[in-house]
Amino acid sequence: MGKTFDQGKDEVAKLCHYFATNQQSFLAPGVKEAHVRQSLIDPFFEALGWDVRNDSMTAPQYRFLACKTKSKYVIYPCVFKLCD
C-alpha cells in the first residue's frame, strides 16, 4: 500500500532536518555521490512514492522515465518549500 500525502511530507521534513543537521558533511570536499544518494536522494524520491529500488520488479522497458537530461538529478526549488 502507498504512503499518504502526510506520511510523505513527514518523511521529507525528516530528511530536511537530517540535511540541515549534517550540512557541512554533505557539502564537504570529497563527499561521495553514492553516500549522498543513499542518505538523501533515494529516500527523498521514496517519500514522494517513487519505486526507487524497483521493489515491484517491473521490467526495465516498462518503467516510467520522467525526463532525460544531462544531469543525474533534477529537483525543482518549489519542492524544498516543504522544508520551511
Biopython code that builds the backbone (N, CA, C, O; Angstrom):
import numpy as np
from Bio.PDB.StructureBuilder import StructureBuilder

atoms = [
    (1, "MET", "N", (0.834, -1.175, 0.000)),
    (1, "MET", "CA", (0.000, 0.000, 0.000)),
    (1, "MET", "C", (0.883, 1.244, 0.000)),
    (1, "MET", "O", (1.923, 1.268, 0.658)),
    (2, "GLY", "N", (0.470, 2.281, -0.740)),
    (2, "GLY", "CA", (1.249, 3.500, -0.853)),
    (2, "GLY", "C", (1.153, 4.371, 0.384)),
    (2, "GLY", "O", (0.341, 4.142, 1.279)),
    (3, "LYS", "N", (2.003, 5.367, 0.399)),
    (3, "LYS", "CA", (2.024, 6.312, 1.512)),
    (3, "LYS", "C", (0.929, 7.367, 1.320)),
    (3, "LYS", "O", (0.511, 7.655, 0.199)),
    (4, "THR", "N", (0.490, 7.918, 2.408)),
    (4, "THR", "CA", (-0.411, 9.059, 2.325)),
    (4, "THR", "C", (0.428, 10.312, 2.088)),
    (4, "THR", "O", (1.646, 10.292, 2.266)),
    (5, "PHE", "N", (-0.212, 11.376, 1.696)),
    (5, "PHE", "CA", (0.479, 12.646, 1.496)),
    (5, "PHE", "C", (1.183, 13.086, 2.772)),
    (5, "PHE", "O", (2.337, 13.513, 2.736)),
    (6, "ASP", "N", (0.484, 12.981, 3.899)),
    (6, "ASP", "CA", (1.070, 13.426, 5.172)),
    (6, "ASP", "C", (2.278, 12.581, 5.574)),
    (6, "ASP", "O", (3.244, 13.109, 6.126)),
    (7, "GLN", "N", (2.232, 11.273, 5.304)),
    (7, "GLN", "CA", (3.386, 10.420, 5.609)),
    (7, "GLN", "C", (4.586, 10.843, 4.764)),
    (7, "GLN", "O", (5.699, 10.960, 5.277)),
    (8, "GLY", "N", (4.362, 11.071, 3.476)),
    (8, "GLY", "CA", (5.433, 11.519, 2.600)),
    (8, "GLY", "C", (5.986, 12.861, 3.026)),
    (8, "GLY", "O", (7.198, 13.074, 3.024)),
    (9, "LYS", "N", (5.088, 13.769, 3.394)),
    (9, "LYS", "CA", (5.513, 15.102, 3.847)),
    (9, "LYS", "C", (6.349, 14.996, 5.116)),
    (9, "LYS", "O", (7.353, 15.695, 5.254)),
    (10, "ASP", "N", (5.949, 14.132, 6.041)),
    (10, "ASP", "CA", (6.718, 13.940, 7.276)),
    (10, "ASP", "C", (8.106, 13.382, 6.978)),
    (10, "ASP", "O", (9.091, 13.796, 7.591)),
    (11, "GLU", "N", (8.183, 12.441, 6.035)),
    (11, "GLU", "CA", (9.483, 11.866, 5.677)),
    (11, "GLU", "C", (10.386, 12.912, 5.038)),
    (11, "GLU", "O", (11.585, 12.946, 5.317)),
    (12, "VAL", "N", (9.824, 13.771, 4.180)),
    (12, "VAL", "CA", (10.619, 14.836, 3.567)),
    (12, "VAL", "C", (11.096, 15.816, 4.637)),
    (12, "VAL", "O", (12.234, 16.282, 4.586)),
    (13, "ALA", "N", (10.241, 16.128, 5.597)),
    (13, "ALA", "CA", (10.627, 17.035, 6.687)),
    (13, "ALA", "C", (11.782, 16.438, 7.497)),
    (13, "ALA", "O", (12.702, 17.159, 7.885)),
    (14, "LYS", "N", (11.741, 15.126, 7.753)),
    (14, "LYS", "CA", (12.837, 14.466, 8.480)),
    (14, "LYS", "C", (14.132, 14.529, 7.673)),
    (14, "LYS", "O", (15.205, 14.750, 8.234)),
    (15, "LEU", "N", (14.034, 14.334, 6.354)),
    (15, "LEU", "CA", (15.221, 14.422, 5.503)),
    (15, "LEU", "C", (15.782, 15.841, 5.506)),
    (15, "LEU", "O", (16.999, 16.025, 5.534)),
    (16, "CYS", "N", (14.916, 16.833, 5.479)),
    (16, "CYS", "CA", (15.370, 18.228, 5.532)),
    (16, "CYS", "C", (16.113, 18.505, 6.833)),
    (16, "CYS", "O", (17.156, 19.158, 6.838)),
    (17, "HIS", "N", (15.565, 18.004, 7.931)),
    (17, "HIS", "CA", (16.213, 18.183, 9.229)),
    (17, "HIS", "C", (17.559, 17.456, 9.267)),
    (17, "HIS", "O", (18.547, 17.989, 9.771)),
    (18, "TYR", "N", (17.586, 16.256, 8.738)),
    (18, "TYR", "CA", (18.830, 15.474, 8.691)),
    (18, "TYR", "C", (19.890, 16.211, 7.871)),
    (18, "TYR", "O", (21.051, 16.288, 8.274)),
    (19, "PHE", "N", (19.485, 16.754, 6.720)),
    (19, "PHE", "CA", (20.430, 17.504, 5.902)),
    (19, "PHE", "C", (20.912, 18.754, 6.633)),
    (19, "PHE", "O", (22.110, 19.037, 6.658)),
    (20, "ALA", "N", (19.985, 19.499, 7.226)),
    (20, "ALA", "CA", (20.356, 20.731, 7.929)),
    (20, "ALA", "C", (21.325, 20.448, 9.070)),
    (20, "ALA", "O", (22.258, 21.217, 9.303)),
    (21, "THR", "N", (21.103, 19.348, 9.780)),
    (21, "THR", "CA", (21.969, 18.973, 10.900)),
    (21, "THR", "C", (23.355, 18.559, 10.424)),
    (21, "THR", "O", (24.347, 18.781, 11.119)),
    (22, "ASN", "N", (23.423, 17.954, 9.232)),
    (22, "ASN", "CA", (24.685, 17.407, 8.725)),
    (22, "ASN", "C", (25.158, 18.108, 7.459)),
    (22, "ASN", "O", (25.906, 17.531, 6.670)),
    (23, "GLN", "N", (24.732, 19.330, 7.267)),
    (23, "GLN", "CA", (25.009, 20.056, 6.033)),
    (23, "GLN", "C", (26.497, 20.147, 5.707)),
    (23, "GLN", "O", (26.887, 19.955, 4.555)),
    (24, "GLN", "N", (27.317, 20.433, 6.686)),
    (24, "GLN", "CA", (28.756, 20.561, 6.424)),
    (24, "GLN", "C", (29.346, 19.251, 5.901)),
    (24, "GLN", "O", (30.214, 19.270, 5.029)),
    (25, "SER", "N", (28.890, 18.133, 6.417)),
    (25, "SER", "CA", (29.381, 16.838, 5.956)),
    (25, "SER", "C", (28.980, 16.580, 4.510)),
    (25, "SER", "O", (29.777, 16.079, 3.717)),
    (26, "PHE", "N", (27.740, 16.923, 4.171)),
    (26, "PHE", "CA", (27.264, 16.681, 2.812)),
    (26, "PHE", "C", (27.899, 17.609, 1.789)),
    (26, "PHE", "O", (28.012, 17.251, 0.617)),
    (27, "LEU", "N", (28.312, 18.788, 2.213)),
    (27, "LEU", "CA", (28.907, 19.763, 1.298)),
    (27, "LEU", "C", (30.430, 19.761, 1.336)),
    (27, "LEU", "O", (31.063, 20.539, 0.622)),
    (28, "ALA", "N", (31.023, 18.910, 2.148)),
    (28, "ALA", "CA", (32.478, 18.860, 2.284)),
    (28, "ALA", "C", (33.133, 18.355, 0.999)),
    (28, "ALA", "O", (32.569, 17.518, 0.295)),
    (29, "PRO", "N", (34.315, 18.865, 0.703)),
    (29, "PRO", "CA", (35.051, 18.349, -0.459)),
    (29, "PRO", "C", (35.309, 16.850, -0.280)),
    (29, "PRO", "O", (35.620, 16.387, 0.817)),
    (30, "GLY", "N", (35.178, 16.127, -1.347)),
    (30, "GLY", "CA", (35.467, 14.697, -1.301)),
    (30, "GLY", "C", (34.300, 13.826, -0.880)),
    (30, "GLY", "O", (34.444, 12.605, -0.816)),
    (31, "VAL", "N", (33.141, 14.419, -0.590)),
    (31, "VAL", "CA", (31.993, 13.601, -0.217)),
    (31, "VAL", "C", (31.592, 12.757, -1.425)),
    (31, "VAL", "O", (31.606, 13.237, -2.559)),
    (32, "LYS", "N", (31.244, 11.526, -1.179)),
    (32, "LYS", "CA", (30.922, 10.593, -2.258)),
    (32, "LYS", "C", (29.470, 10.740, -2.691)),
    (32, "LYS", "O", (28.566, 10.803, -1.857)),
    (33, "GLU", "N", (29.256, 10.795, -3.991)),
    (33, "GLU", "CA", (27.905, 10.897, -4.531)),
    (33, "GLU", "C", (27.046, 9.720, -4.075)),
    (33, "GLU", "O", (25.862, 9.890, -3.787)),
    (34, "ALA", "N", (27.630, 8.546, -4.011)),
    (34, "ALA", "CA", (26.873, 7.361, -3.593)),
    (34, "ALA", "C", (26.340, 7.518, -2.171)),
    (34, "ALA", "O", (25.226, 7.086, -1.872)),
    (35, "HIS", "N", (27.131, 8.134, -1.298)),
    (35, "HIS", "CA", (26.688, 8.360, 0.078)),
    (35, "HIS", "C", (25.516, 9.342, 0.118)),
    (35, "HIS", "O", (24.539, 9.123, 0.834)),
    (36, "VAL", "N", (25.621, 10.427, -0.658)),
    (36, "VAL", "CA", (24.546, 11.422, -0.698)),
    (36, "VAL", "C", (23.283, 10.794, -1.271)),
    (36, "VAL", "O", (22.183, 11.024, -0.770)),
    (37, "ARG", "N", (23.448, 10.009, -2.314)),
    (37, "ARG", "CA", (22.275, 9.362, -2.919)),
    (37, "ARG", "C", (21.605, 8.414, -1.928)),
    (37, "ARG", "O", (20.383, 8.431, -1.778)),
    (38, "GLN", "N", (22.390, 7.599, -1.264)),
    (38, "GLN", "CA", (21.842, 6.622, -0.314)),
    (38, "GLN", "C", (21.194, 7.319, 0.887)),
    (38, "GLN", "O", (20.166, 6.866, 1.389)),
    (39, "SER", "N", (21.792, 8.408, 1.339)),
    (39, "SER", "CA", (21.315, 9.088, 2.544)),
    (39, "SER", "C", (20.168, 10.068, 2.307)),
    (39, "SER", "O", (19.301, 10.237, 3.164)),
    (40, "LEU", "N", (20.168, 10.715, 1.132)),
    (40, "LEU", "CA", (19.197, 11.786, 0.904)),
    (40, "LEU", "C", (18.342, 11.622, -0.346)),
    (40, "LEU", "O", (17.117, 11.733, -0.284)),
    (41, "ILE", "N", (18.981, 11.361, -1.468)),
    (41, "ILE", "CA", (18.259, 11.404, -2.739)),
    (41, "ILE", "C", (17.266, 10.260, -2.880)),
    (41, "ILE", "O", (16.093, 10.493, -3.171)),
    (42, "ASP", "N", (17.720, 9.027, -2.678)),
    (42, "ASP", "CA", (16.793, 7.887, -2.780)),
    (42, "ASP", "C", (15.654, 7.985, -1.761)),
    (42, "ASP", "O", (14.497, 7.791, -2.133)),
    (43, "PRO", "N", (15.946, 8.281, -0.478)),
    (43, "PRO", "CA", (14.844, 8.420, 0.478)),
    (43, "PRO", "C", (13.878, 9.550, 0.116)),
    (43, "PRO", "O", (12.682, 9.457, 0.393)),
    (44, "PHE", "N", (14.393, 10.615, -0.502)),
    (44, "PHE", "CA", (13.527, 11.716, -0.924)),
    (44, "PHE", "C", (12.513, 11.239, -1.956)),
    (44, "PHE", "O", (11.315, 11.484, -1.816)),
    (45, "PHE", "N", (12.995, 10.557, -2.993)),
    (45, "PHE", "CA", (12.083, 10.079, -4.025)),
    (45, "PHE", "C", (11.165, 8.978, -3.503)),
    (45, "PHE", "O", (10.023, 8.872, -3.949)),
    (46, "GLU", "N", (11.636, 8.164, -2.575)),
    (46, "GLU", "CA", (10.772, 7.155, -1.953)),
    (46, "GLU", "C", (9.660, 7.832, -1.152)),
    (46, "GLU", "O", (8.527, 7.352, -1.138)),
    (47, "ALA", "N", (9.976, 8.943, -0.488)),
    (47, "ALA", "CA", (8.962, 9.689, 0.262)),
    (47, "ALA", "C", (7.894, 10.248, -0.672)),
    (47, "ALA", "O", (6.742, 10.425, -0.275)),
    (48, "LEU", "N", (8.284, 10.525, -1.921)),
    (48, "LEU", "CA", (7.334, 11.012, -2.916)),
    (48, "LEU", "C", (6.544, 9.877, -3.570)),
    (48, "LEU", "O", (5.672, 10.110, -4.407)),
    (49, "GLY", "N", (6.870, 8.641, -3.169)),
    (49, "GLY", "CA", (6.127, 7.496, -3.690)),
    (49, "GLY", "C", (6.772, 6.799, -4.872)),
    (49, "GLY", "O", (6.157, 5.917, -5.470)),
    (50, "TRP", "N", (7.989, 7.167, -5.225)),
    (50, "TRP", "CA", (8.680, 6.522, -6.339)),
    (50, "TRP", "C", (9.220, 5.172, -5.904)),
    (50, "TRP", "O", (9.624, 4.998, -4.754)),
    (51, "ASP", "N", (9.225, 4.224, -6.818)),
    (51, "ASP", "CA", (9.767, 2.890, -6.574)),
    (51, "ASP", "C", (11.247, 2.887, -6.971)),
    (51, "ASP", "O", (11.624, 2.313, -7.992)),
    (52, "VAL", "N", (12.064, 3.527, -6.163)),
    (52, "VAL", "CA", (13.480, 3.739, -6.475)),
    (52, "VAL", "C", (14.249, 2.419, -6.603)),
    (52, "VAL", "O", (15.092, 2.273, -7.487)),
    (53, "ARG", "N", (13.961, 1.477, -5.732)),
    (53, "ARG", "CA", (14.689, 0.194, -5.728)),
    (53, "ARG", "C", (14.024, -0.870, -6.600)),
    (53, "ARG", "O", (14.462, -2.020, -6.628)),
    (54, "ASN", "N", (12.973, -0.485, -7.305)),
    (54, "ASN", "CA", (12.219, -1.402, -8.156)),
    (54, "ASN", "C", (11.702, -2.599, -7.361)),
    (54, "ASN", "O", (11.833, -3.746, -7.789)),
    (55, "ASP", "N", (11.115, -2.317, -6.202)),
    (55, "ASP", "CA", (10.526, -3.372, -5.375)),
    (55, "ASP", "C", (9.391, -4.092, -6.095)),
    (55, "ASP", "O", (9.089, -5.245, -5.788)),
    (56, "SER", "N", (8.766, -3.417, -7.045)),
    (56, "SER", "CA", (7.656, -4.023, -7.787)),
    (56, "SER", "C", (8.139, -4.989, -8.865)),
    (56, "SER", "O", (7.340, -5.679, -9.498)),
    (57, "MET", "N", (9.468, -5.030, -9.067)),
    (57, "MET", "CA", (10.093, -5.932, -10.042)),
    (57, "MET", "C", (9.566, -5.695, -11.466)),
    (57, "MET", "O", (9.354, -6.645, -12.221)),
    (58, "THR", "N", (9.361, -4.439, -11.819)),
    (58, "THR", "CA", (8.912, -4.070, -13.149)),
    (58, "THR", "C", (10.076, -4.164, -14.120)),
    (58, "THR", "O", (11.173, -3.687, -13.829)),
    (59, "ALA", "N", (9.842, -4.771, -15.264)),
    (59, "ALA", "CA", (10.892, -4.908, -16.284)),
    (59, "ALA", "C", (11.333, -3.515, -16.736)),
    (59, "ALA", "O", (10.513, -2.601, -16.822)),
    (60, "PRO", "N", (12.634, -3.351, -17.027)),
    (60, "PRO", "CA", (13.163, -2.031, -17.376)),
    (60, "PRO", "C", (12.421, -1.348, -18.522)),
    (60, "PRO", "O", (12.241, -0.130, -18.497)),
    (61, "GLN", "N", (11.994, -2.103, -19.512)),
    (61, "GLN", "CA", (11.335, -1.481, -20.657)),
    (61, "GLN", "C", (9.952, -0.912, -20.313)),
    (61, "GLN", "O", (9.385, -0.155, -21.101)),
    (62, "TYR", "N", (9.402, -1.271, -19.138)),
    (62, "TYR", "CA", (8.089, -0.781, -18.739)),
    (62, "TYR", "C", (8.146, 0.252, -17.616)),
    (62, "TYR", "O", (7.108, 0.746, -17.176)),
    (63, "ARG", "N", (9.342, 0.579, -17.155)),
    (63, "ARG", "CA", (9.469, 1.571, -16.084)),
    (63, "ARG", "C", (9.310, 2.960, -16.665)),
    (63, "ARG", "O", (9.743, 3.231, -17.785)),
    (64, "PHE", "N", (8.689, 3.834, -15.902)),
    (64, "PHE", "CA", (8.432, 5.205, -16.333)),
    (64, "PHE", "C", (9.673, 6.060, -16.132)),
    (64, "PHE", "O", (10.296, 6.016, -15.071)),
    (65, "LEU", "N", (10.032, 6.833, -17.140)),
    (65, "LEU", "CA", (11.117, 7.801, -17.029)),
    (65, "LEU", "C", (10.510, 9.188, -17.123)),
    (65, "LEU", "O", (9.847, 9.515, -18.107)),
    (66, "ALA", "N", (10.731, 9.992, -16.117)),
    (66, "ALA", "CA", (10.123, 11.320, -16.081)),
    (66, "ALA", "C", (10.681, 12.215, -17.181)),
    (66, "ALA", "O", (9.924, 12.905, -17.863)),
    (67, "CYS", "N", (11.990, 12.208, -17.356)),
    (67, "CYS", "CA", (12.613, 13.016, -18.400)),
    (67, "CYS", "C", (14.057, 12.583, -18.550)),
    (67, "CYS", "O", (14.623, 11.945, -17.663)),
    (68, "LYS", "N", (14.633, 12.929, -19.657)),
    (68, "LYS", "CA", (16.049, 12.654, -19.875)),
    (68, "LYS", "C", (16.767, 13.987, -19.921)),
    (68, "LYS", "O", (16.400, 14.876, -20.690)),
    (69, "THR", "N", (17.793, 14.123, -19.094)),
    (69, "THR", "CA", (18.594, 15.345, -19.066)),
    (69, "THR", "C", (20.057, 14.957, -18.958)),
    (69, "THR", "O", (20.390, 13.790, -18.749)),
    (70, "LYS", "N", (20.913, 15.933, -19.101)),
    (70, "LYS", "CA", (22.337, 15.685, -18.902)),
    (70, "LYS", "C", (22.654, 15.523, -17.425)),
    (70, "LYS", "O", (23.648, 14.891, -17.068)),
    (71, "SER", "N", (21.811, 16.093, -16.558)),
    (71, "SER", "CA", (22.004, 15.979, -15.119)),
    (71, "SER", "C", (21.517, 14.624, -14.636)),
    (71, "SER", "O", (20.606, 14.038, -15.222)),
    (72, "LYS", "N", (22.117, 14.137, -13.582)),
    (72, "LYS", "CA", (21.652, 12.890, -12.987)),
    (72, "LYS", "C", (20.374, 13.112, -12.195)),
    (72, "LYS", "O", (19.502, 12.244, -12.164)),
    (73, "TYR", "N", (20.259, 14.263, -11.557)),
    (73, "TYR", "CA", (19.103, 14.556, -10.710)),
    (73, "TYR", "C", (18.579, 15.945, -11.038)),
    (73, "TYR", "O", (19.353, 16.895, -11.161)),
    (74, "VAL", "N", (17.287, 16.058, -11.177)),
    (74, "VAL", "CA", (16.662, 17.350, -11.384)),
    (74, "VAL", "C", (15.588, 17.496, -10.326)),
    (74, "VAL", "O", (14.584, 16.783, -10.338)),
    (75, "ILE", "N", (15.806, 18.422, -9.416)),
    (75, "ILE", "CA", (14.847, 18.671, -8.348)),
    (75, "ILE", "C", (14.526, 20.156, -8.397)),
    (75, "ILE", "O", (15.417, 20.996, -8.274)),
    (76, "TYR", "N", (13.261, 20.472, -8.577)),
    (76, "TYR", "CA", (12.862, 21.861, -8.701)),
    (76, "TYR", "C", (12.783, 22.525, -7.331)),
    (76, "TYR", "O", (12.383, 21.884, -6.359)),
    (77, "PRO", "N", (13.161, 23.808, -7.237)),
    (77, "PRO", "CA", (13.201, 24.510, -5.949)),
    (77, "PRO", "C", (11.889, 24.497, -5.179)),
    (77, "PRO", "O", (11.907, 24.534, -3.949)),
    (78, "CYS", "N", (10.758, 24.447, -5.859)),
    (78, "CYS", "CA", (9.485, 24.507, -5.157)),
    (78, "CYS", "C", (9.294, 23.326, -4.209)),
    (78, "CYS", "O", (8.548, 23.437, -3.237)),
    (79, "VAL", "N", (9.943, 22.216, -4.468)),
    (79, "VAL", "CA", (9.840, 21.051, -3.594)),
    (79, "VAL", "C", (10.355, 21.388, -2.209)),
    (79, "VAL", "O", (9.808, 20.906, -1.217)),
    (80, "PHE", "N", (11.378, 22.193, -2.116)),
    (80, "PHE", "CA", (12.005, 22.472, -0.846)),
    (80, "PHE", "C", (11.200, 23.429, 0.029)),
    (80, "PHE", "O", (11.599, 23.712, 1.159)),
    (81, "LYS", "N", (10.081, 23.929, -0.473)),
    (81, "LYS", "CA", (9.206, 24.716, 0.377)),
    (81, "LYS", "C", (8.671, 23.860, 1.528)),
    (81, "LYS", "O", (8.272, 24.399, 2.560)),
    (82, "LEU", "N", (8.657, 22.528, 1.362)),
    (82, "LEU", "CA", (8.217, 21.645, 2.419)),
    (82, "LEU", "C", (9.152, 21.706, 3.624)),
    (82, "LEU", "O", (8.765, 21.336, 4.733)),
    (83, "CYS", "N", (10.376, 22.169, 3.407)),
    (83, "CYS", "CA", (11.371, 22.200, 4.477)),
    (83, "CYS", "C", (11.180, 23.382, 5.425)),
    (83, "CYS", "O", (11.718, 23.380, 6.532)),
    (84, "ASP", "N", (10.430, 24.377, 5.005)),
    (84, "ASP", "CA", (10.259, 25.576, 5.850)),
    (84, "ASP", "C", (9.483, 25.271, 7.100)),
    (84, "ASP", "O", (9.251, 26.163, 7.916)),
]
sb = StructureBuilder()
sb.init_structure("model")
sb.init_model(0)
sb.init_chain("A")
sb.init_seg("    ")
for serial, (resi, resn, name, xyz) in enumerate(atoms, 1):
    if name == "N":
        sb.init_residue(resn, " ", resi, " ")
    sb.init_atom(name, np.array(xyz, "f"), 0.0, 1.0, " ", f" {name:<3s}", serial, name[0])
structure = sb.get_structure()
